[in-house]
Amino acid sequence: MTDNQSALTDEQRQWAMLIWDYHQMHHQVRPADVAIGLGSHDLGVPAFCAQLYAAGLFPSLVFTGGLNPTAPERFPRGEAVHFREHAIELGVPESAILLEPRARNTGQNITFSREVLASAGITPRTVVLISMPYMERRSFATARQVWPEVEVICASAPLEFDDYLKHIGDERLVTDQLVGDLQRVIEYPRLGFAIEQDVPEDVHAAYASLVRDGFTSRLLGP
């Protein structure tokens, strides 16, 4: 990492690791009717989708996501399109992949994927939601709100915090995203976007400390 990318003090790293751990649901990944690869800026998502598909954990896979709202240049033809191409390069057959190229947020990812599956004649009882590691809890809470009748299994590439920092290459960006996703876990139930999640006091304290230290670029607007 460059000096600009090595942005965390030891204390900030401990706070960030606490939030990182909270965001992961620690579900046991097991066979399911279908998987949904949630759009993002991280090609680790389709790579892990391909790994789980090769392991025989699901027969069908939806990639969902339009242009990334914060980095549209990352995948100029949309997240789902690029994710699909990457998964095919990694051995997932085209026939196993459904495409949802319109969603701009997690609620739309799940709602629109449900519609794509229904159009294909698929009504799943169990769904594996595959996301970035720090997005597991928010995607779970969203899915339980907008699609309560399915059993949701959350999964992400099994990376430790430091390994993920190296994978992304920008400590400040990752920490900003951890903080932003935690704010959404806290605030979205009040807006009807997600179910309520218990947030332990130490996680609240970590959040407040990192916000005071300026890790705020992914916070919701006023």
N, C-alpha and C positions, 0 to 999 in steps of 0.2 A: 504494500500500500504506500501511497505517497504520504507526506506529512499532513496534507489537507484531509486525506481520507482516514488517517489514524486520529480520530477526533474525540475519543472517549477517555476521560480520566478513569482511574480504578473504581472510584465510587459510582460514576455513571455507568460503567460496564456492569457492576453488580446490580444496579437498578434495572438496566436493560435486560440482563439475563433473567431476572425475576419475572418481568413482563413476558419475555420469550417463553418461559416455562408455562406461565398461566395461559397463554394463547393456544397451547397445544392440548388437544382433548385426550390424547393417549388411548384412543380406541384401538381395539384389536382388529386389524384388517382381516376380513374373511370374505368368502365368496358372496357375491351380490348379483342382483338382476341386471344392473347397469351401473356405469360410472359416469360422472360429470367432471370434466377438467375445467376448472374455473379460470377464466382469462386473467392475465396479469402481465407484468413486464419480464417474467422469469421463465426461461425455457426448461428449467428444472421441473416444471409442472408436467408438460407433455412427456418429458423423459421418464418421469416416475409413472405416469399413466401407461407408457409402453412397457415398463418393467412389470407392472401389476397385470396387464393384459397377457403378457407372455407367460406369467405364472398361472394363468387360467382362472383369475378371480372374477371375471365378468365377460360376457360375450359381446356386449355393445358399449360404445363410448360416445358421449357427446362432448364436443369442444364448444365452449360458449364465450363470446366476447367480441365487441366491435373495436373501434379505435380506442386505445388507452387514453383516458381523459387527461392524464398528467404527462404522458410521453408518447404522443401519437406517432412520432417519427420512429419509435422503436419497432413497431409492426405496422407499416403503412397500409397494408391490406386488411388489417384487423387482427386481433389476438387469435380468434378461433381459426382463421385461415392459416396463419403461421404455425400455430400449435398442431393443427392437422398435418401439415406438411412435415413437420419435425417428427411426429409420431410415425408417419409412413416411412420416413427415412430410417427409423429405428425398428421397423419390422411389423408395425400394426397394419393389417390389410385395410385397404380403402373401404371394403364392404362392411367393416365393423364400426366405422366412424360416422356419426351424424354431426351436422354442422349447425350452429346457432350463431349467426354473425352480427346480431343487432344489439345485444345487451351492453349497457353502459354502467351498470352497478350490480351488486351481488343479488339483490332482490330480482332484478331482471334476468340475471344469469340463471337463476333457479326456475323462475316462472316461465321464461321463454324455452328453457330446456325441456321442461315438462310438456309444453305444447308441441315441441319437435318430436318428442318421444310418442306422444299421443297420435300425432299424424302418421308415425311409422307403425302404429298398432301396438306400441309397447306401454304397458301399465305396470310399472315396477312396484314391488313391495319393499325392496331394499335398494338403497343407492349409496355408492361410495362417492363422496365429495372429495376431489383431489385439488389441493390448493397449495399456495406457499405456506411454509410452516407457521408463520405468525398469523395466518388468516383462518386457521381451523375453527377457533371458537366463534368468530363472527359469522362464518359461513354456516356453522351448525345452528346458531341462534336464528339466523335468517331462514334457513330451511325449515326449522320447526315452526316458524311463524307462517310461512307462505305455502308449505306443503306438509301439513302435520300428519297426514295419513301414511307417509312412508317412514321406514326405519332408516336413519341417517348414520353412516359410518364415515368419519372424517379421516383423511390420510394426507400425508405430505412426505416429501423426501426425508429420510431419517438422518438429518444433519444436526450436529451440535451447533451451538450458537457461534463459536469462533469459526467453525467450518463454513457456516452460512455467510458470515462477514467476508471471508476470503472469496467465497463463490460470487457474491455481489460486488465486492471490491470497494465499498463505501460505507464506513461505520456510521457516519452521520445520517445518511439516507435511510439505512436500515433502522436506526434508532427512531428517527422521525416516523417511520412507518409503524413501528411497534406502538409508539405513543398514539398515533392517529387511529389505529385499529382499536386500541383500548378505549379511547374516547367514544368510538362508535358502539362498542359493546355496552358501555355505560348509558349512552344517550339514546340509542335507537329504539329500545323498548318503549320509551315515552312517546315516540313518534309513530309507533305501531309497525316498525320495520322488522322487529326481532323479538324473541322471547327474552325475559329477564334472566340475567346470569348473576350468580353470587360473585362479588369481587372482594377478595380478602383485604384486610386493612393494610397489609404490607404492600400489596399490589397498588392500592390507592396511593400510598405514600411514595412508591417508586414513580408513579405517574406524575404526581404533583412536583416532585423534585426535578424530573426531566423537563417538565413544562417550564419550571422556573429557570432552568439552565438553557432554555431556548430551543429545545427540540420540538418545534411547533409547525413545521412546514406542511404537515399532513393533517393538521387539525381542521375541523369543520369551521366554516366561516361564521360570522356573527349572525 
